[in-house]
Amino acid sequence: MTFNQLRTFIAVAETGAVRAAAALLVVTPSAVSSALSTLQEEVGTALVVRQGRGLRLTEAGLLYADYARRILGLLDEAKVAAVGELDPEHGELRLGAVTTAGEQVVPLLLAGFRERYPAVGLRLEVGNRERVSALLDSHDADMVIGGRPMDGGDLEVHAVRRNNLVVVVSSDARPGEDPLGWLAGQTWLLREQGSGTRATTESFLEHLELHPRTLTLGSNVAIVQAVAAGLGVTLVSQDAVAGQMSEGAITPLSLRGTPLRRDWHLVAHRGRLHATARLFVDFVLSTEAFQLPPAPKGSGGRRA
């Protein structure tokens, strides 16, 4: 099998169709079909089956796709590490970030990093926690910024930034003397499944023993605008609503146990930080917002 065959298979897996994969790879549909057929023959089992006008992965295909993504990610990681090792300031950084951090925290970081190291190539992908975790797992990102450390014993935290979650309501809202009772009757606006903020909100509501109506909007911007319009309430990072709060469009609701502290964490695979990525870690720690993570108990040293 070849790397071209693996890339073709992943393109088919992501698009669900030969023509769409061909357009993505800028090749002919016959080239995609040929590469896919050859790969399946070499593997010795069906990786895809027909479904309507498209294709879907078999159980074996789903498993194989996971390995293929890791192989291709490691290949890309190896190239990035090799190119940047002798000249880190001309290397490349592949960064992932959960949505709120990607919208509110990362842009300023990358602007400052680019100003200091203008020749470094930058790649950023923003998504929910589930997507960002997958990027790290498949080695498609050198490091990620997320709301809490991703699961996995081979990961380490290199920097931490304080992040508080608050309950926000429309400035016209009148919770009265029983804010919990009032909140129980409101519509809670949620991010999509796979979002860390959604998971935290669901746990928060369970802790308060509230079972309100919910509405999934799936976008921080949409949720904040909906709160300002009086459509509902939400639990959100202060970083995401600082502007709207200062303008008076929305207001935080004071509740016992809030704000919830859910710090941002800069995370990478343990021992796999290439030279350009180390430049980024050093830059991040030079800012006032980020600090070293707390050392594990009894270690007497830094965590990452």
Residue, then its C-alpha position, 0 to 999 in steps of 0.5 A: m500500500t502507498f501513502n497516496q492510497l491511504r490519502t485517497f481512502i481517507a478522502v472517501a471516508e470523509t466525503g462518502a463519495v468517489r466524485a467528492a473525494a476526487a474533487l477534494l484531491v484534485v484527481t479523476p474519479s477513476a483514479v480514486s476508484s482504482a486506488l480504493s480498489t487496490l487498497q482493499e485488495e491489499v488489505g484483504t477485506a472490504l473497507v467500503v460498501r455502496q449506500g445509495r449513490g455514495l459509499r459508507l465505511t464497513e466496521a473494518g473500514l472504520l477501524y482502518a480509517d483510524y489507523a490511516r489517519r494516525i499514519l498520515g498524521l505521524l508522517d506530516e508530524a515527522k516532516v514538520a519536526a525535521v524541517g524545523e529542527l535546524d531552523p525553528e524560526h522557519g518551521e511550522l506549527r499545527l495548532g488545534a483549539v476548542t471553539t471558544a478558545g479558538e475565537q477568543v484566545v488564540p487569535l491574539l496569541l498567534a498575532g503576537f507569535r507571528e510578530r515575533y517569528p514572522a517566518v513560521g508557518l501556521r496551521l489552525e483548526v478550530g472545533n468542539r472538544e471531540r474534534v480537537s481531541a481527534l486532531l491530537d489523537s491522529h497527530d494532525a495537530d502538534m498541540v491543542i488548547g482546550g478547556r480541560p486536559m484531554d484524556g490519555g496518559d501520553l499527554e502533558v500540559h505545557a501552559v494554563r490560562r484562567n477561564n471562568l464560566v458564568v451564567v448569563v441572561s438578557s439585561d432585560a431579564r428579571p430573575g427576582e428573589d428566587p433565581l434558581g426557580w426562575l432559571a428552571g423555567q427558562t430555556w437553556l441554550l446549548r452548544e452541539q454534542g461533543s462540545g466541552t461547554r455543553a458537557t459542563t452545562e449539563s453537569f452544572l444543571e444536574h448539580l443544581e437539580l434543574h431540568p429545564r427546556t433546552l435548545t441547541l444552537g451549536s455556535n457561541v455567537a448564535i447563543v450569545q445573540a440569542v441570550a441578548a434577544g431574550l430567547g434563553v440563558t446559558l453557561v458560557s466562558q467570560d472570554a466569549v461574552a466580555g464585549q457584550m457584558s461591557e456593552g450592557a446587552i447581557t448580564p451575569l447572574s450571581l449564583r452560589g458556586t459560580p463562576l465555574r473555573r475551567d482553565w484553558h490548557l495547552v496540551a501536547h503528546r508527551g515527549r513529542l514537542h518539536a523545535t518550532a512547537r517549543l518556541f510557541v510554548d516559550f512564547v505563550l508562557s512569556t505572556e501574562a495570561f498563561q502560566l506553568p501548570p501546577a506540578p504533580k503532588g510530590s514531584g517538586g517540579r513542573r508538570a510539563 
